[in-house]
Amino acid sequence: MTVRGTAGIPAPARTAIPRPVHQPAPTPPGAALKSRRTSSWLTALRYVGLWLLVAFFLMPVYVLLVTAFKDPGDVTVTGIFALPSSFSLDNFTDVWPKLSNSFRNSLSLSIPASLLSSLLGCANGFVLAKVRFRYANVVFPLILFGIFVPYQAIVIPLAQTMTDLGLRGGADRTGGLAGLTLIHIIYGLPITTLIFRNYFVGLPDSLMESARLDGAGVLQTFLDVAVPLARPAFAVSIIWQFTASWNDFMFGAMMTTRESWPITVALNNVAGGQSIPFGQAMAGALLASLPTLAIYLLLGRFFLRGVLAGTLRDN
């Protein structure tokens, strides 16, 4: 293209002046080797730090295992980290008669509490996520408010209420287990509602609309569509609620009599005497941890899917 000057004389063409290309300075031969060595040292230090943290957090588990399987005569405070000289089940046979009844009590408490609170939370979550009604944005925060109420704030009025209803130990033929189960069902509703509500929010609305177009009502849609799809959320909810009710100590000590003690209260009495049988206490703690471990192994494959549900929503 010709550029005209002011007098009609073609102006000289402008040529771009090439800019000098800056070449990076060559790396000295020893610098790359030094950088690789530094990176290797940092990686090694990170791994060492991680293994030290793992060892620190697993140390109590190691002490529990080696002490539980030691011969009762080999259990000493000075040799707490020593491996057992001989493998023995005496601690388990000695402590099981003291805990067997409480073990059954905890099972009869935790199984219905986790199942019923999960079912009710599933219904709440479905309604809040997929059924449009007025004040839904008010009802959900009010339900969640229960998560932030500490046990200690309600223990005295709760004990009085359970006594008035005849559901506290001594007044109840179950020794307080029925009232304790009811407490865990009600107290678990906020967290189970949150779990299922977040899960159902992540499901596409087209599934529910298809069921409605086929003539299904809200209840049938919930039972035939929502519940079968909510297995990951059920896994999270049941693991959470079973662990919470199984590990509860305060409500169990407050609500039950000696015959209906849950495992945590009975275990506290095994380890709470003047002369503590460390081997029996460790064996009892190991036995008490088995049901929660079994629940996680049974439902763990759904756990991560349920935890991540609701973080991403399909369009």
C-alpha positions in Angstrom: 0.0 0.0 0.0 1.4 3.4 -1.1 1.2 6.2 1.4 0.8 9.7 -0.1 2.7 12.7 1.3 1.4 16.2 1.6 2.5 17.2 -1.9 1.3 14.0 -3.6 4.8 12.5 -3.5 4.8 9.0 -2.3 6.2 8.7 1.2 8.9 6.2 1.8 7.7 2.9 3.0 8.2 2.2 6.7 10.0 -0.9 7.5 9.8 -2.6 10.9 13.0 -2.6 12.8 13.6 -6.1 14.1 13.9 -6.2 17.9 16.9 -8.1 19.3 16.0 -11.5 20.6 17.2 -12.0 24.1 18.6 -15.4 24.6 18.5 -16.8 28.1 21.8 -17.0 29.8 23.1 -20.5 29.7 22.7 -22.4 32.9 26.0 -23.3 34.6 26.5 -27.1 34.5 26.5 -27.4 38.3 23.3 -25.3 38.9 20.9 -27.8 37.4 22.4 -30.6 39.4 22.2 -28.5 42.6 18.5 -27.7 41.8 17.7 -31.4 41.4 19.5 -32.2 44.6 17.6 -29.5 46.5 14.3 -30.7 45.1 15.1 -34.3 46.1 15.9 -33.2 49.6 12.7 -31.2 49.9 10.7 -34.2 48.7 12.4 -36.5 51.1 11.7 -34.1 54.0 8.1 -33.9 53.1 7.8 -37.7 53.1 9.6 -38.0 56.4 7.3 -35.3 57.9 4.2 -37.1 56.6 5.4 -40.5 58.0 6.1 -38.9 61.4 2.6 -37.5 61.5 1.2 -40.9 60.6 3.2 -42.5 63.3 2.1 -39.9 65.8 -1.6 -40.3 65.1 -1.4 -44.1 64.9 0.6 -44.5 68.1 -2.6 -44.8 70.3 -4.0 -47.4 68.0 -0.7 -49.4 68.3 -0.7 -49.2 72.1 -4.4 -50.3 72.1 -3.7 -53.3 69.9 -0.5 -54.6 71.6 -1.9 -54.1 75.1 -5.2 -55.8 74.3 -3.4 -59.0 73.1 -0.9 -59.1 76.0 -1.1 -61.6 78.8 -2.6 -59.7 81.8 0.6 -60.2 83.8 2.7 -58.5 81.0 0.7 -55.3 81.0 2.9 -52.6 82.7 3.1 -48.9 82.4 6.8 -49.0 81.7 6.4 -51.6 78.9 3.4 -50.0 77.2 5.1 -49.9 73.8 6.6 -53.4 74.0 5.3 -56.1 71.8 3.5 -59.0 73.6 5.7 -61.8 74.6 2.9 -64.2 73.9 -0.4 -63.8 72.1 -3.3 -64.0 74.6 -7.1 -63.5 74.4 -7.4 -63.5 78.2 -8.2 -59.8 78.3 -11.1 -60.3 75.9 -12.6 -63.2 77.8 -12.3 -61.3 81.1 -13.9 -58.1 79.8 -16.7 -59.5 77.6 -19.0 -60.6 80.5 -18.8 -57.0 81.8 -19.7 -55.5 78.4 -21.9 -58.0 76.6 -25.2 -56.6 77.9 -24.1 -53.0 77.2 -22.9 -54.1 73.7 -26.4 -55.4 72.9 -27.9 -52.2 74.4 -25.9 -50.0 72.1 -26.9 -52.1 69.1 -30.6 -51.8 70.0 -30.1 -48.1 70.3 -27.8 -47.2 67.4 -29.5 -49.3 64.6 -33.0 -47.9 64.9 -31.7 -44.4 65.7 -29.5 -44.3 62.6 -32.2 -45.8 60.3 -35.1 -43.8 61.4 -33.3 -40.4 61.5 -31.9 -41.2 58.0 -35.4 -42.0 56.7 -36.9 -38.8 58.2 -34.0 -36.8 57.0 -34.4 -38.2 53.5 -38.1 -37.1 53.5 -37.2 -33.7 54.7 -34.4 -33.2 52.2 -36.6 -34.3 49.3 -39.4 -31.9 50.2 -36.9 -29.0 50.8 -35.1 -29.7 47.5 -37.7 -30.7 45.0 -41.1 -29.6 46.3 -41.9 -25.9 45.9 -43.8 -24.4 48.9 -44.0 -21.1 50.7 -41.4 -20.3 53.3 -39.1 -23.2 52.3 -36.2 -20.8 52.7 -37.3 -20.2 56.2 -38.0 -23.8 57.2 -34.5 -25.1 56.1 -32.5 -22.6 58.3 -34.7 -23.3 61.2 -34.0 -27.0 60.9 -30.3 -26.4 60.6 -30.3 -24.3 63.8 -30.5 -27.6 65.7 -26.9 -28.4 64.6 -25.6 -25.5 66.5 -27.3 -26.2 69.8 -24.7 -27.9 72.1 -25.7 -30.9 74.2 -24.8 -29.1 77.4 -27.4 -26.4 76.7 -30.3 -28.7 76.6 -29.3 -31.5 79.0 -31.3 -30.3 82.1 -34.6 -29.4 80.3 -34.2 -32.6 78.2 -33.8 -34.8 81.3 -36.9 -33.2 82.9 -38.9 -33.6 79.7 -37.9 -37.3 79.4 -38.8 -37.8 83.1 -42.2 -36.2 82.6 -42.9 -38.5 79.6 -41.8 -41.6 81.5 -38.9 -42.2 79.1 -36.0 -41.8 81.5 -34.3 -44.7 83.2 -36.2 -46.0 86.2 -39.6 -44.9 84.9 -39.3 -46.7 81.6 -39.4 -50.5 81.3 -36.6 -50.3 78.8 -34.4 -48.6 81.4 -34.3 -45.4 79.3 -33.2 -46.9 76.0 -36.5 -45.9 74.3 -36.0 -42.3 75.4 -32.3 -42.4 74.4 -33.2 -43.6 71.0 -35.8 -40.9 70.6 -33.2 -38.3 71.6 -30.8 -39.4 68.9 -33.4 -39.6 66.3 -34.6 -36.0 66.9 -31.1 -34.6 67.5 -29.9 -36.2 64.3 -32.6 -34.7 62.0 -30.8 -31.4 61.3 -27.6 -33.1 59.9 -29.5 -35.9 58.1 -31.8 -33.3 56.5 -28.8 -31.3 55.4 -27.1 -34.4 53.9 -30.2 -35.4 51.9 -31.2 -31.9 50.9 -27.7 -31.3 49.4 -27.9 -34.6 47.6 -31.3 -34.1 46.0 -30.3 -30.6 44.9 -27.7 -32.2 42.8 -30.2 -34.4 41.0 -31.7 -33.1 37.8 -35.2 -31.9 38.0 -36.0 -33.7 34.8 -36.1 -37.0 36.7 -38.9 -35.7 39.0 -40.7 -34.1 36.1 -40.8 -37.4 34.2 -42.3 -39.1 37.2 -44.9 -36.4 37.5 -45.8 -36.7 33.8 -46.3 -40.4 34.3 -48.9 -39.6 36.9 -46.9 -40.2 40.0 -47.7 -38.0 43.0 -45.2 -36.5 45.4 -45.2 -39.6 47.7 -44.8 -42.1 44.8 -42.0 -39.9 43.3 -40.2 -39.9 46.6 -40.5 -43.7 47.1 -39.9 -44.8 43.5 -37.4 -42.3 42.3 -35.7 -40.3 45.1 -35.1 -43.1 47.6 -33.5 -45.6 45.2 -31.2 -42.8 43.9 -30.2 -41.7 47.4 -28.0 -44.7 48.4 -24.8 -42.6 48.7 -26.6 -40.1 50.9 -28.0 -42.9 53.0 -24.5 -44.3 53.4 -23.2 -40.9 54.7 -26.2 -40.4 57.0 -26.2 -43.9 58.5 -22.4 -43.9 59.1 -22.7 -40.4 60.7 -25.7 -41.3 62.9 -24.6 -44.7 63.9 -21.2 -43.4 65.0 -22.7 -40.5 66.9 -25.3 -42.6 68.8 -22.8 -45.4 69.4 -20.1 -43.1 70.8 -22.5 -41.0 72.9 -21.6 -41.0 76.6 -23.4 -38.0 78.2 -27.0 -38.8 77.2 -26.3 -42.5 77.9 -25.1 -41.8 81.5 -28.0 -39.4 82.1 -30.9 -41.4 80.6 -30.2 -45.0 81.5 -30.0 -47.4 84.4 -27.2 -49.9 85.1 -29.1 -52.6 83.2 -29.5 -50.5 80.1 -26.1 -48.8 80.0 -24.7 -48.3 76.5 -21.2 -49.6 75.8 -19.5 -46.2 76.4 -20.9 -46.0 79.9 -20.0 -49.6 80.8 -16.5 -49.2 79.3 -16.0 -46.1 81.4 -16.8 -48.1 84.5 -14.3 -50.8 83.5 -11.5 -48.3 83.2 -12.6 -45.9 85.9 -11.9 -47.9 89.1 -9.1 -47.4 91.6 -7.1 -50.3 90.1 -7.3 -50.0 86.4 -7.0 -53.2 84.4 -5.3 -51.7 81.4 -5.5 -54.9 79.4 -9.2 -55.3 79.9 -9.8 -51.6 79.2 -7.9 -51.8 75.9 -9.6 -55.0 74.9 -13.0 -53.4 75.7 -12.1 -50.3 73.7 -11.2 -52.5 70.7 -14.5 -54.4 71.0 -16.4 -51.2 71.2 -14.8 -49.8 68.0 -15.6 -52.9 65.9 -19.3 -52.0 65.0 -18.4 -48.5 63.7 -15.5 -50.0 61.7 -17.9 -52.6 60.3 -20.4 -50.0 59.3 -17.8 -48.0 57.5 -16.4 -51.0 55.7 -19.9 -52.0 54.6 -21.0 -48.6 53.4 -17.7 -46.9 52.7 -17.8 -47.3 49.0 -20.8 -44.9 48.9 -19.4 -42.5 51.4 -17.3 -40.3 49.2 -20.0 -40.0 46.6 -22.5 -39.0 49.3 -20.1 -36.4 50.8 -19.4 -34.8 47.4 -23.1 -34.8 46.4 -24.5 -31.3 45.8 -21.2 -29.7 45.2 -21.8 -29.8 41.4 -25.2 -29.6 39.9 -26.1 -31.0 36.5 -27.6 -28.5 34.1 
